[in-house]
Amino acid sequence: MANPHEDAELELLDLAQLEEAPPQLVGYLVSDKALNVSTVIRMLRQAWQKIGWTHLEPIQAYHTFSITVENAEVAQILRERSPWSVMGCSFDIHTWPQEAGLKDLPLHMTAFWVQVHNLPRHHLSLQNATTIGSAMGTLVEVEDPNSPEGYRGFLRNRVQIDSRRPLRTNLRFNRGNQGLKHNFGLNACLIFAITVDVWGILSGSAPK
């Protein structure tokens, strides 16, 4: 007997309905262990209460959440400040396009800010920030150390990495003809604690 629903077409929302709908995001918790879902939601809502109204729902085990927000401004702030820290784990926020299913989203890709410390001043260049960031993962944004907002005494960039894979190690950066070694710290927010030897090896580990 033929299935009467076999050739049925699914409804598509029209443009007016889509424009009226509140922005939708997806949150992904990077953790190998199951965390209490209610606690995760409570901590995030407390952290976001001054930003604007939000609503979270778990949609895949303990690590994937749908996030409905008040407006596009709230969505932008949450994305720009991502990843967020929840019980020592990283909570990354992704946009959720209307035409995309959950499986279409690269939830395993996490972007975070990296600070490169203890470099000699003559190594605080945009090119060096780009070189180091590109060696770690996909470079998303580089802060120009020669711009007024970039006068920090260290380099800063935003890098996207695949959270399913170990952080790359044993990366070497040459310092030209100089015979001196200088150690500096490369500190990645929330996920990775990293130390770098400018002359020799970059090494890091992800907290459990």
GITAKA-V957376 format. One record per residue. N is the residue number from 1. RES is the residue in three letters. OMEGA is omega in radians with two decimals (* if undefined). NEAR is the number of other ideal C-beta (glycine too) atoms within 12 Angstrom. Layout:
BEGIN
n={N;N}
res={RES;RES}
omega={OMEGA;OMEGA}
near={NEAR;NEAR}
END
This chain:
BEGIN
n={1;2;3;4;5;6;7;8;9;10;11;12;13;14;15;16;17;18;19;20;21;22;23;24;25;26;27;28;29;30;31;32;33;34;35;36;37;38;39;40;41;42;43;44;45;46;47;48;49;50;51;52;53;54;55;56;57;58;59;60;61;62;63;64;65;66;67;68;69;70;71;72;73;74;75;76;77;78;79;80;81;82;83;84;85;86;87;88;89;90;91;92;93;94;95;96;97;98;99;100;101;102;103;104;105;106;107;108;109;110;111;112;113;114;115;116;117;118;119;120;121;122;123;124;125;126;127;128;129;130;131;132;133;134;135;136;137;138;139;140;141;142;143;144;145;146;147;148;149;150;151;152;153;154;155;156;157;158;159;160;161;162;163;164;165;166;167;168;169;170;171;172;173;174;175;176;177;178;179;180;181;182;183;184;185;186;187;188;189;190;191;192;193;194;195;196;197;198;199;200;201;202;203;204;205;206;207;208}
res={MET;ALA;ASN;PRO;HIS;GLU;ASP;ALA;GLU;LEU;GLU;LEU;LEU;ASP;LEU;ALA;GLN;LEU;GLU;GLU;ALA;PRO;PRO;GLN;LEU;VAL;GLY;TYR;LEU;VAL;SER;ASP;LYS;ALA;LEU;ASN;VAL;SER;THR;VAL;ILE;ARG;MET;LEU;ARG;GLN;ALA;TRP;GLN;LYS;ILE;GLY;TRP;THR;HIS;LEU;GLU;PRO;ILE;GLN;ALA;TYR;HIS;THR;PHE;SER;ILE;THR;VAL;GLU;ASN;ALA;GLU;VAL;ALA;GLN;ILE;LEU;ARG;GLU;ARG;SER;PRO;TRP;SER;VAL;MET;GLY;CYS;SER;PHE;ASP;ILE;HIS;THR;TRP;PRO;GLN;GLU;ALA;GLY;LEU;LYS;ASP;LEU;PRO;LEU;HIS;MET;THR;ALA;PHE;TRP;VAL;GLN;VAL;HIS;ASN;LEU;PRO;ARG;HIS;HIS;LEU;SER;LEU;GLN;ASN;ALA;THR;THR;ILE;GLY;SER;ALA;MET;GLY;THR;LEU;VAL;GLU;VAL;GLU;ASP;PRO;ASN;SER;PRO;GLU;GLY;TYR;ARG;GLY;PHE;LEU;ARG;ASN;ARG;VAL;GLN;ILE;ASP;SER;ARG;ARG;PRO;LEU;ARG;THR;ASN;LEU;ARG;PHE;ASN;ARG;GLY;ASN;GLN;GLY;LEU;LYS;HIS;ASN;PHE;GLY;LEU;ASN;ALA;CYS;LEU;ILE;PHE;ALA;ILE;THR;VAL;ASP;VAL;TRP;GLY;ILE;LEU;SER;GLY;SER;ALA;PRO;LYS}
omega={-3.09;3.10;-3.10;-3.11;-3.01;-3.09;-3.13;3.12;3.10;-3.13;3.00;3.07;3.11;-3.04;-3.12;3.11;-3.14;-3.12;-3.14;-3.10;3.10;3.13;-3.12;3.11;3.03;3.07;-3.12;-3.11;-3.13;-3.11;3.08;-3.12;-3.14;3.07;3.13;-3.04;-3.12;3.12;3.11;-3.13;-3.12;-3.11;-3.13;3.14;3.06;-3.13;-3.05;-2.99;3.12;3.12;-3.13;-3.11;3.09;3.06;-3.11;3.06;3.04;-3.11;3.11;-3.13;-3.07;-2.95;-3.10;-3.05;2.93;-3.11;3.05;-3.06;-3.03;-3.10;-3.09;3.13;3.10;3.13;-3.13;-3.14;-3.13;3.13;-3.08;-3.13;3.10;0.07;3.07;-3.11;3.10;3.12;3.10;3.14;-3.13;3.08;-3.04;-3.08;-3.11;2.99;3.13;-3.13;-3.11;-3.04;-3.04;2.97;-3.09;-3.10;3.14;-3.04;3.13;-3.05;-3.12;3.14;-3.07;3.11;3.12;-3.13;3.14;3.05;-3.13;-3.02;3.00;2.99;2.99;-3.04;-3.12;3.02;3.14;-3.09;3.09;-3.14;3.14;3.07;3.12;-3.11;-3.10;3.13;3.14;3.12;-3.12;-3.08;3.12;-3.09;-3.13;-3.07;3.10;3.07;-3.13;-3.12;3.13;3.08;-3.13;-3.13;-3.12;3.14;-3.05;-3.02;3.05;3.10;-3.09;3.07;3.13;-3.02;3.07;-3.13;3.09;-3.06;3.12;-3.04;3.07;3.08;3.13;-3.14;3.10;3.03;-3.06;3.10;3.12;3.13;3.07;-3.05;-3.06;-3.13;-3.11;3.05;3.05;3.07;3.03;-3.09;3.05;-2.99;3.14;-3.07;2.89;-2.98;-2.97;2.96;-2.96;3.00;-3.07;2.91;-3.06;-3.06;-2.96;-2.83;2.98;-3.14;-3.13;3.10;3.13;3.10;3.10;*}
near={4;6;7;7;8;8;8;8;7;7;7;10;13;11;10;8;12;15;12;10;17;23;31;31;40;37;48;38;44;39;29;16;15;15;26;17;25;15;19;34;26;18;24;37;27;16;24;31;14;11;25;23;20;33;22;34;21;25;25;19;15;26;28;30;37;25;40;26;32;22;17;18;16;27;30;19;23;37;28;19;24;38;36;38;23;35;24;21;32;35;41;41;43;31;26;31;16;17;11;16;13;21;13;14;25;23;32;22;25;39;36;39;33;42;32;41;25;22;31;23;17;12;30;29;21;22;18;33;36;25;27;37;36;23;29;38;31;19;23;25;21;27;28;21;28;18;14;9;10;21;15;22;17;28;41;35;37;31;39;28;36;22;30;15;15;16;31;25;22;15;25;18;30;16;21;13;6;13;9;13;17;22;20;31;24;41;23;37;25;30;39;34;21;34;23;42;25;32;22;19;20;31;23;28;16;28;20;12}
END
